């Protein structure tokens, strides 16, 4: 896959959604269309803002930070992510880091 996400985004392959919940409830068709779980394929850079240098300018010093999310992780993200693309027959999502709610432990 030759897609590199922009800063602050992850490229995620949506995983199939179960038709029946763990409690036995049949999910509505609309809910099946909204995956909440996926595999991380690629990660954009993440920066944190530092102090402005020099103070009279609008320049902000950015420092790259290491993400706890890694390529290959299976993640849970907010349900209504709408940055979908189709590539090589797969449904891919561009998800902001702040929309990722958790990582499945291996």
C-alpha positions as a Markdown table, in Angstrom:
| # | Residue | x | y | z |
|---|---|---|---|---|
| 1 | Unk | 0.0 | 0.0 | 0.0 |
| 2 | Unk | 1.6 | 3.3 | -1.1 |
| 3 | Unk | -0.6 | 5.7 | 0.9 |
| 4 | Unk | 1.2 | 7.8 | 3.5 |
| 5 | Unk | -1.3 | 9.6 | 5.9 |
| 6 | Unk | -0.9 | 13.3 | 6.5 |
| 7 | Unk | 0.3 | 14.5 | 9.9 |
| 8 | Unk | -2.0 | 13.4 | 12.7 |
| 9 | Unk | -3.7 | 10.6 | 10.8 |
| 10 | Unk | -3.5 | 6.8 | 10.7 |
| 11 | Unk | -4.4 | 4.7 | 7.6 |
| 12 | Unk | -6.7 | 1.9 | 8.9 |
| 13 | Unk | -8.1 | -1.1 | 7.1 |
| 14 | Unk | -11.7 | -1.6 | 8.4 |
| 15 | Unk | -12.3 | -5.1 | 9.8 |
| 16 | Unk | -15.6 | -6.8 | 9.3 |
| 17 | Unk | -18.5 | -6.0 | 11.6 |
| 18 | Unk | -20.4 | -8.8 | 13.2 |
| 19 | Unk | -24.1 | -9.1 | 12.2 |
| 20 | Unk | -25.1 | -10.1 | 15.7 |
| 21 | Unk | -23.8 | -8.4 | 18.9 |
| 22 | Unk | -22.2 | -10.4 | 21.7 |
| 23 | Unk | -25.5 | -10.3 | 23.5 |
| 24 | Unk | -27.4 | -11.8 | 20.6 |
| 25 | Unk | -28.9 | -8.5 | 19.3 |
| 26 | Unk | -29.1 | -8.4 | 15.5 |
| 27 | Unk | -27.5 | -5.1 | 14.4 |
| 28 | Unk | -29.3 | -2.7 | 12.1 |
| 29 | Unk | -27.9 | -2.5 | 8.5 |
| 30 | Unk | -26.8 | 1.1 | 9.2 |
| 31 | Unk | -24.7 | 0.1 | 12.1 |
| 32 | Unk | -23.0 | -2.7 | 10.1 |
| 33 | Unk | -21.8 | 0.0 | 7.6 |
| 34 | Unk | -19.9 | 1.8 | 10.4 |
| 35 | Unk | -16.9 | -0.2 | 11.3 |
| 36 | Unk | -15.4 | 0.6 | 14.7 |
| 37 | Unk | -12.4 | -1.7 | 14.5 |
| 38 | Unk | -9.5 | -1.9 | 12.1 |
| 39 | Unk | -5.9 | -2.8 | 11.5 |
| 40 | Unk | -3.3 | 0.1 | 11.3 |
| 41 | Unk | -1.6 | 0.0 | 7.9 |
| 42 | Unk | 0.4 | 3.3 | 8.1 |
| 43 | Unk | 0.9 | 6.2 | 10.5 |
| 44 | Unk | 1.4 | 9.9 | 9.8 |
| 45 | Unk | 3.8 | 11.9 | 11.8 |
| 46 | Unk | 2.7 | 13.4 | 15.1 |
| 47 | Unk | 4.0 | 16.7 | 16.4 |
| 48 | Unk | 3.5 | 18.6 | 19.6 |
| 49 | Unk | 3.7 | 22.4 | 19.8 |
| 50 | Unk | 6.5 | 24.0 | 21.6 |
| 51 | Unk | 7.1 | 27.7 | 22.3 |
| 52 | Unk | 7.2 | 30.3 | 19.5 |
| 53 | Unk | 10.7 | 31.2 | 18.3 |
| 54 | Unk | 11.4 | 34.1 | 18.0 |
| 55 | Unk | 8.6 | 35.4 | 20.2 |
| 56 | Unk | 7.6 | 38.3 | 17.9 |
| 57 | Unk | 7.1 | 35.9 | 15.0 |
| 58 | Unk | 4.2 | 33.4 | 14.4 |
| 59 | Unk | 6.6 | 30.5 | 14.1 |
| 60 | Unk | 6.0 | 27.6 | 16.5 |
| 61 | Unk | 8.6 | 25.0 | 17.3 |
| 62 | Unk | 7.2 | 21.6 | 16.6 |
| 63 | Unk | 8.8 | 18.5 | 18.1 |
| 64 | Unk | 8.0 | 15.0 | 16.7 |
| 65 | Unk | 6.6 | 12.6 | 19.3 |
| 66 | Unk | 6.5 | 8.8 | 19.3 |
| 67 | Unk | 3.0 | 7.2 | 19.0 |
| 68 | Unk | 2.0 | 4.3 | 21.2 |
| 69 | Unk | 0.0 | 3.1 | 18.1 |
| 70 | Unk | 2.1 | 1.0 | 15.8 |
| 71 | Unk | 1.7 | -0.4 | 12.3 |
| 72 | Unk | -0.1 | -3.8 | 12.5 |
| 73 | Unk | -2.1 | -2.9 | 15.7 |
| 74 | Unk | -5.8 | -3.6 | 15.8 |
| 75 | Unk | -7.5 | -0.5 | 17.1 |
| 76 | Unk | -11.0 | 0.7 | 18.2 |
| 77 | Unk | -12.0 | 4.1 | 16.8 |
| 78 | Unk | -15.0 | 6.4 | 17.0 |
| 79 | Unk | -17.9 | 5.0 | 15.0 |
| 80 | Unk | -18.7 | 7.9 | 12.7 |
| 81 | Unk | -15.4 | 8.4 | 10.9 |
| 82 | Unk | -16.1 | 9.6 | 7.4 |
| 83 | Unk | -12.7 | 9.7 | 5.7 |
| 84 | Unk | -13.2 | 6.5 | 3.7 |
| 85 | Unk | -11.4 | 5.4 | 0.5 |
| 86 | Unk | -11.4 | 2.2 | -1.5 |
| 87 | Unk | -8.0 | 0.9 | -2.6 |
| 88 | Unk | -7.3 | -2.5 | -4.1 |
| 89 | Unk | -10.8 | -3.7 | -3.2 |
| 90 | Unk | -10.4 | -2.8 | 0.5 |
| 91 | Unk | -12.2 | -0.2 | 2.5 |
| 92 | Unk | -9.6 | 2.0 | 4.1 |
| 93 | Unk | -10.1 | 4.8 | 6.6 |
| 94 | Unk | -8.0 | 7.9 | 7.4 |
| 95 | Unk | -8.6 | 8.3 | 11.2 |
| 96 | Unk | -7.2 | 11.2 | 13.4 |
| 97 | Unk | -5.1 | 10.0 | 16.3 |
| 98 | Unk | -7.6 | 11.6 | 18.7 |
| 99 | Unk | -10.4 | 9.5 | 17.2 |
| 100 | Unk | -8.6 | 6.2 | 18.2 |
| 101 | Unk | -10.1 | 5.1 | 21.5 |
| 102 | Unk | -7.9 | 2.0 | 22.2 |
| 103 | Unk | -5.6 | -0.7 | 21.0 |
| 104 | Unk | -6.3 | -4.4 | 21.4 |
| 105 | Unk | -3.6 | -6.1 | 23.5 |
| 106 | Unk | -1.9 | -9.0 | 21.7 |
